[in-house]
Amino acid sequence: MTAIHLQNLLNTQQCQKSTSPHLGLVCITFDKQVRFRTMTRTRYLKLSLCDRESALRELYSHNLQRLHDALSFCQENGIRLYRMSSGLFPLSDMEDEIGANILEEMSANLGEIGQRAQALSIRMVLHPDQYVVLSSDSAEVVQTSIKILERHARTFDLLSLPRSPWSLMNIHGGKSQRTEQLVKVISELPEAIKSRLTLENDEYAYSASEILAVCQQAGIPMVFDAHHHICHENLDSYDHPSVADMFYAARETWTNPDWQLVHISNGEMAFNDRKHSDLITAMPSVYHQAPWIEVEAKHKEEAIAHLRSWWLMGQ
């Protein structure tokens, strides 16, 4: 796909009716325009306290600029939904609090991001990493998970992102058959977390109906993932009646249905392959009713352009 052709496809949303779903970019771009740097815990711990501070300050400044670049990319290509990387500010939850303190010092710079996103009408969301398990049997794991979410919530506050599901933090249910515990832990979360928290169904531990029940009891929105659903239920079509049923049931958990967010991916080698494909070539028909769709495909913006070319243009 040529750069000109890609640009033309990306710009087609400008010609679509306002009711078309907004397709979201996940973390980085395929063509390397948007990339972030990181640092391992092992490398960090080898540094002196002084070197840790200088290294993180430079790293955070770099990634903050890349976040501006991500907003610019979304603006230029008509993308109104952007999922930030959960590793945007690595090691900011360390016990030495060096990273956390640096972010506080950079609060004015971070605040500009949220203000700019609001001015550009770009919705910013986050999917914390797999280490967040609120349903773990280990109290230590649960506390560590809450600490990670607290750090993300504080970063959201510094980014001037609202305390609402508009700027959601989406996680999976974690350890299976722990519905009661999961609801209890969520009910006790700080407002800065709970006001943004959403839960997503997965292929293994929590089916769509199970995570729906948790969301209903906990009073938080559900992010429905159609591909996780068909993998969990071993279905052969995105238009199986249960897909639409779960989509509409999930919508009921959103206080503002216009904010409902769903995910889409396709199997890499087969329809219900759990590994993600490069592009999206199959979509649930009911997703035409979705206001916001995160596109979880390896080719990122090219997948968005491809969807616009055949799926949105066919509405």
C-alpha positions, 0 to 999 in steps of 0.5 A: 500500500502506497503512502498516498493510497494509505492517506486517502483511505485514512481520510475517508472518515471525513466524508462519512456520516457522523453516526459511523463508528470511530475506529481507534489506534492502539498504542503505536503506528505500524510505520514507526511514526509513533514509538515510545522508549522504555527501560527495564527494571534490571537496568534501572536498579543498576543505576545510582540514585542520581543516574536514575533520576536523570535517565527517567527525566530524559525518558519521560520527556521523550515519551511525552513528546511522542505522545504529542506526536501520537495526537498529531498523527490521530488529528492528521488521519481523522482518528478520534480514539487513541489507546495509550501504552501502559508503559508510557512512563516506565518505573513510575511505580517504583518504591523509590518514587523517583519516577512518580516525583518527576511526573509531578514536576512535569504536571504542567507539561502532562496537563497540556496533553489532555487539554490538547486531546480535548481540543482535538476531540480525541478520546484517550484510553488505557489498557493496563498490563496483564499483571493487574489481577484484582481477583487473585488469591494472593492478597499481595498480588491484589495490592500490587494490582491496585498500586499499578492502577493508582499510578495509572489513575494519577497519571490520568489526573496529571494528563487532565483526563476526566474521572469517567469512562470517557477516559477508561482504564480497561482490564480483564477479570483475571483468575476465573470463578472469583466473581464475588471477590472481584466485585468486592475489590472493585467496590473498595477501589479509590474513586480515581480508579473506579470512576474510570475502570471497565472490564473486558471478557476474555478467551479463557477465564471470563466469558462475556456473560460472566464479565457482564454479571461482574460489571452489573454487580460492580456498577462499571461498564463492560468492554465487549470483545467479539473475537474473545467471545467467539474464541471462548464459545468456539463459534464460527461467525461474528454474526452468531446471535450471541454476539449481538446479544452480548453487544447490546447487553454490554451497552446497558452497563454504560451510563452514557451509551454514546461512550460504549467501547468495543474491541475487534481483532481477527484470528491470524491463521484461522477464524477463531485463532487467538493470535491477532491478524495483520488486518481486519477482514471480518466484522460483526454486523452489529458493530455498525451500532458501536460508537467506538471500536478499538482495532487490535490488529498488527498493522495498526493504522493500515488496518484502520484504513482497510476497515474504512475502505470496505466496512465503513464505506459499505454502510 
